[in-house]
Amino acid sequence: MDKSIKYNQITKRDIDFFTELVGIENLLTGLNCKNFGSDHTENLNYPPELVVFPQSTNDVSKILSYCNANLIPVTPSAALTGLSGGAIPVHGGISLSMKKMNKIISIDNKNFQATIEPGLINEDFQNKLKELNLFYPPDPASKGSCTLGGNFALNAGGPKAIKYGVTSNYVINLEIVLPSGNVFWTGANTLKNATGYNLTQLIIGSEGTLAVITQAVVRLLPIPVHKTLMLIPFFNNVHACDAVAKIMHDGIIPSSIEFMEKDAILFVKEKEYANIPFNIDNDDKSYLLIELDGANKDELFQEAIKINQITQDYDCGEVLFADTIEEQEKLWKVRRSIGLAVKAHSIYKEEDTVVPRANLSKLLSGVKAIGNKYSFKSICYGHAGDGNLHVNILKEGLDDHKWNHILDEAIREIFQLCVDLGGTISGEHGIGFVQKKYMDIPFCENNLKVQKEIKTIFDPNRILNPGKIFE
């Protein structure tokens, strides 16, 4: 980011402008802004000077136009559940909270599309669609609190990405506001579009650095009629990872394959985030949580039997089948609680590594070897089906010097390993504030130059989410 830009602090004149625009009830100042200075990323806190809650596209347009003219930094935010510091206002200024723009504008049953606002909670959207027998697949672990706008900003995936893809596979059109205040739609409400540059996909995953999304048209699917869930314990972590590739190679495409180290489950149990509905044996090292879904219950049963047969060659224990919705929800609650349980157990750094699926066991082994080299303990879990491993590095046992300085070398080694294995440094959490110093690992200088030039075209004054993605 260009250090020659000097942002202006919020003045009374600015507060008067925003008060007249959105009303005093849609502003926060002073100490009331503190909670908007952090998300779920480590222990960072950079409070904004002002929080503004727009309620329309027109509000967003006028806010950005004013801030652009007055060099006031603007950081889009919503649920603040991110894990890369992407919504933290590191340069102060305004936190533009989209929480109140949370409507389902329309659901088009005939075309399997919905038009929504960015502040809509993912799970609230999912629940409304269930009433209509419709389905929106992207479902991050924080789906009960994260917003769709945040999902768009990070191109979120979640457990179902292995079969259904990630957010970018479902967003077909966006209404965006540029930092200048200009408003336009990026595409068309069609499944095919070969007209001009694909600005829709450029905005998805751009972490709020190019424009602010105010509406989105998303693609929907018919809801799967049947589901089967299996929990398989493994006595060797590498064997668990290798079993994933074999399952896929044999033509079975589960809706989810989640990898969980035993210690991750023990943390959930220790912090009582969920009841553990299975026995944790001493010989267990990790678990695969495998979900199958579809329209034919008998076919799912046959696939489950085949998976059971495949995994017997990979040093596993007795398979637990969860057929009822209640049993399935108990297992999924364990998986979705891991992140919070790890955070409650220890100060930690979470790396969102991703490699081609067949290289997952090499990544896991490499992470553990790097941990031995630098004397840190890691807890690993994630979306094994698409090679996305969440590596949680715990501070326990490390002094402050190692944690604040030497650990950076270890993380660089982990990220370099990802790239060497054909992967990259973030699968779904984004780069944000904390990972930007590693962008030289996956990208060459010319690649980074082009990305920075794109940022300049959209945001020449660099007021929108400054200090993110690039050093």
Residue pairs with C-beta under 8 A, 6 or more apart in sequence:
1 462
1 466
1 467
1 470
1 471
2 462
5 71
5 461
5 462
5 466
6 71
7 71
7 72
7 73
7 91
7 92
7 93
7 463
7 466
8 70
8 71
8 72
9 49
9 92
10 49
10 50
10 72
10 92
10 93
10 94
14 50
14 66
14 70
14 72
15 27
15 29
15 50
17 66
18 27
18 50
18 52
18 63
18 66
19 27
21 59
21 62
21 63
22 52
22 53
22 54
22 55
22 59
22 63
26 52
26 53
26 54
26 55
26 100
27 50
27 51
27 52
27 53
28 36
28 50
28 51
29 49
29 50
29 51
32 51
33 47
33 48
33 49
33 50
33 51
33 95
34 45
34 47
35 80
36 47
36 48
36 51
36 77
36 80
36 89
36 95
36 97
37 44
37 45
37 46
37 47
37 48
37 88
37 89
38 44
38 45
38 46
38 80
38 88
39 80
39 81
39 82
39 83
39 85
39 86
39 87
39 88
40 80
40 81
40 82
40 83
40 142
40 339
40 343
41 82
41 83
41 84
41 85
41 88
41 432
41 433
41 434
42 85
42 347
42 348
42 349
42 434
43 347
44 85
44 88
44 433
44 434
45 88
46 88
46 89
46 90
46 92
47 89
47 92
48 75
48 89
48 92
48 93
48 94
48 95
49 92
49 93
49 94
50 93
50 94
50 95
51 94
51 95
51 97
52 63
52 94
52 95
52 96
52 97
53 97
53 99
53 100
54 60
54 63
54 96
54 98
54 100
54 101
55 100
55 101
56 101
56 214
57 175
57 177
57 183
57 214
57 215
60 96
60 177
60 212
60 214
61 177
61 181
61 182
61 183
62 181
63 74
63 94
63 96
64 74
64 177
64 178
64 179
64 180
64 181
64 212
64 463
64 464
65 180
65 181
66 72
66 181
67 73
67 74
67 93
67 94
67 179
67 463
68 179
68 180
68 181
68 461
68 463
71 461
71 463
72 93
72 94
72 463
73 89
73 91
73 92
73 93
73 94
73 463
73 464
73 465
73 466
74 93
74 94
74 96
74 179
74 463
74 464
74 465
75 87
75 88
75 89
75 90
75 91
75 93
75 94
75 95
75 96
75 208
75 465
75 466
76 87
76 96
76 98
76 149
76 153
76 208
76 212
76 464
76 465
77 87
77 89
77 95
77 96
77 97
77 98
78 87
78 97
78 98
78 99
78 118
78 119
78 146
78 147
78 149
78 150
79 99
79 121
79 142
79 145
79 146
79 147
79 150
80 87
81 142
81 145
81 146
81 150
82 150
82 154
82 429
82 430
82 432
83 339
83 350
83 352
83 429
84 154
84 352
84 426
84 429
84 430
84 431
84 432
84 433
84 434
84 435
85 432
85 433
85 434
85 468
86 153
86 154
86 207
86 208
86 430
86 431
86 432
86 433
86 465
86 468
87 95
87 150
87 208
87 432
87 465
88 432
88 433
89 95
90 433
90 466
90 467
90 468
91 466
91 467
93 463
96 212
98 117
98 118
98 119
98 147
98 149
98 212
99 119
99 147
100 119
101 117
101 118
101 119
101 214
102 117
102 119
102 120
102 121
102 147
103 116
103 117
103 120
104 114
104 115
104 116
104 117
104 120
104 125
104 128
105 114
105 115
105 116
105 117
105 215
106 114
106 115
107 113
107 114
107 128
107 129
107 132
107 134
107 220
108 114
108 115
109 132
109 134
111 189
112 134
112 219
112 220
112 221
112 222
113 172
113 189
113 217
113 218
113 219
113 220
114 125
114 129
114 134
114 136
114 217
114 218
114 220
115 215
115 216
115 217
115 218
116 125
116 148
116 215
116 216
116 218
117 149
117 214
117 215
117 216
118 147
118 148
118 149
118 150
118 152
118 213
118 214
118 215
118 216
119 147
119 148
119 149
120 147
120 148
120 149
121 143
121 144
121 145
121 146
121 147
121 148
122 138
122 139
122 140
122 142
122 143
122 144
122 146
122 147
122 148
122 151
123 139
123 143
123 144
125 136
125 148
126 135
126 136
126 139
126 143
129 135
129 136
129 220
129 223
130 223
133 222
133 223
134 220
134 221
134 222
134 223
135 220
135 221
135 222
135 223
135 224
136 170
136 218
136 220
136 221
137 158
137 160
137 161
137 163
137 164
137 165
137 170
137 221
138 151
138 156
138 157
138 158
138 160
138 161
138 164
138 166
138 167
138 170
139 158
139 159
139 160
140 146
140 151
140 156
140 157
140 158
140 428
141 158
141 159
141 335
141 336
141 338
141 339
142 336
142 339
143 158
146 156
148 216
148 218
149 213
150 156
151 167
152 167
152 171
152 174
152 203
152 204
152 213
152 216
153 205
153 206
153 207
153 208
153 213
153 430
154 167
154 205
154 207
154 428
154 429
154 430
155 166
155 167
155 168
155 204
155 205
155 428
155 430
156 166
156 167
156 428
157 166
157 167
157 383
157 386
157 388
157 427
157 428
158 383
158 428
159 255
159 256
159 258
159 291
159 335
159 383
159 385
160 255
160 256
161 383
161 385
161 386
161 388
161 428
162 253
162 254
162 255
162 256
162 257
162 383
162 385
162 386
163 253
163 254
163 255
163 256
163 293
163 385
164 221
164 255
166 428
167 204
167 205
168 201
168 204
168 205
169 219
170 218
170 219
170 220
171 200
171 201
171 204
171 216
171 217
171 218
171 219
172 187
172 188
172 189
172 190
172 191
172 193
172 200
172 217
172 218
172 219
173 185
173 186
173 187
173 188
173 189
173 200
173 216
173 217
174 185
174 186
174 187
174 199
174 200
174 203
174 204
174 213
174 215
174 216
174 217
175 183
175 184
175 185
175 186
175 213
175 214
175 215
175 216
176 183
176 184
176 185
176 186
176 203
176 211
176 212
176 213
176 214
177 183
177 211
177 212
177 214
178 211
178 458
178 459
179 211
179 458
179 459
179 460
179 461
179 463
179 464
183 214
186 199
186 200
186 203
187 193
187 195
187 198
187 199
187 200
188 195
189 217
191 219
202 210
202 454
203 210
203 211
203 213
205 430
207 430
207 431
207 432
207 465
207 468
207 469
208 464
208 465
208 468
209 455
209 458
209 459
209 464
209 465
209 468
209 469
210 454
210 455
210 458
210 459
210 464
211 458
211 464
212 464
224 255
224 293
224 294
224 295
225 294
225 295
225 297
226 293
226 294
226 295
226 296
226 297
226 300
227 255
227 291
227 292
227 293
227 300
227 328
228 291
228 292
228 293
228 300
228 301
228 303
228 304
228 321
228 322
228 323
229 289
229 290
229 291
229 292
229 321
229 322
229 323
229 327
229 328
229 331
229 332
230 288
230 289
230 290
230 291
230 292
230 304
230 307
230 308
230 319
230 320
230 321
230 322
231 278
231 287
231 288
231 289
231 290
231 319
231 320
231 322
231 331
232 240
232 243
232 287
232 288
232 290
232 307
232 308
232 311
232 316
232 317
232 319
232 320
233 281
233 284
233 286
233 287
233 316
233 317
233 318
234 240
234 243
234 284
234 285
234 286
234 287
234 288
234 311
234 314
234 315
234 316
234 317
235 283
235 284
235 285
235 315
235 316
235 317
236 285
236 314
236 315
237 261
237 285
237 286
237 361
237 364
237 380
238 361
238 364
238 365
239 314
239 315
239 316
240 259
240 285
240 286
240 287
240 288
240 314
240 316
240 384
241 259
241 360
241 361
241 364
241 384
242 314
242 361
243 288
243 310
243 311
243 314
243 316
244 257
244 259
244 288
244 357
244 360
244 384
244 385
245 357
245 358
245 360
246 310
246 313
246 314
247 254
247 257
247 290
247 307
247 310
247 311
248 357
248 385
250 306
250 310
252 292
252 303
252 306
252 307
254 290
254 291
254 292
254 303
254 307
254 385
255 291
255 292
255 293
256 289
256 290
256 291
256 383
256 385
257 288
257 289
257 290
257 291
257 383
257 384
257 385
258 288
258 289
258 290
258 335
258 381
258 382
258 383
258 384
258 385
259 286
259 287
259 288
259 360
259 380
259 381
259 382
259 383
259 384
259 389
260 286
260 287
260 288
260 289
260 334
260 335
260 338
260 381
261 285
261 286
261 379
261 380
261 381
262 280
262 284
262 285
262 286
262 287
263 379
264 338
264 341
264 342
264 379
264 380
264 381
265 276
265 280
265 287
265 334
265 338
266 280
267 338
267 341
267 342
267 344
267 345
267 379
268 274
268 276
268 334
268 337
268 338
268 341
269 276
269 280
270 341
270 345
271 340
271 341
271 344
271 345
273 333
273 337
273 340
273 341
273 344
274 330
274 333
274 334
274 337
275 330
276 334
277 327
277 330
277 331
277 334
278 320
278 331
281 317
283 317
284 317
288 311
288 384
289 331
289 332
289 335
290 307
291 328
292 300
292 303
292 304
292 307
293 300
294 300
304 321
308 319
311 319
322 328
322 330
322 331
335 381
338 379
338 381
339 350
339 390
342 348
342 350
342 379
342 392
342 394
345 394
346 394
346 395
346 396
347 394
347 395
347 403
348 379
348 392
348 393
348 394
348 395
349 392
349 393
349 407
349 411
350 390
350 391
350 392
350 393
350 429
351 390
351 391
351 392
351 393
351 411
351 414
351 415
351 425
352 388
352 390
352 425
352 426
352 427
352 428
352 429
352 430
353 363
353 367
353 388
353 389
353 390
353 391
353 414
353 415
353 418
353 423
353 425
353 426
353 427
354 386
354 387
354 388
354 389
354 418
354 423
354 424
354 426
354 427
354 428
355 362
355 363
355 387
355 389
355 418
355 421
355 422
355 423
356 387
356 421
356 422
356 423
357 384
357 385
357 386
357 387
359 387
359 421
359 422
359 423
360 384
360 387
360 389
362 421
363 387
363 389
363 417
363 418
363 421
363 423
364 380
364 389
366 414
366 417
366 421
367 378
367 380
367 389
367 391
367 414
367 417
368 378
370 410
370 413
370 414
370 417
371 377
371 378
371 393
371 410
373 410
373 413
374 402
374 406
374 407
374 409
374 410
375 397
375 398
375 402
376 393
376 394
376 397
376 398
376 407
376 410
377 393
377 394
377 396
377 397
378 391
378 392
378 393
378 394
379 392
379 394
380 389
380 390
380 391
380 392
381 389
381 390
381 392
382 388
382 389
382 390
383 427
386 427
387 423
387 427
388 427
388 428
391 414
393 407
393 410
393 411
395 403
398 407
408 437
411 438
412 438
412 441
415 425
415 438
415 441
415 442
416 441
418 424
418 425
419 425
419 441
419 442
424 442
425 431
425 435
425 438
425 439
425 441
425 442
426 435
431 439
431 468
431 469
432 468
432 469
433 467
433 468
436 468
436 469
436 470
436 471
437 471
439 448
439 469
439 470
439 471
440 448
443 451
448 470
451 469
451 470
452 470
455 462
455 469
455 470
456 462
458 464
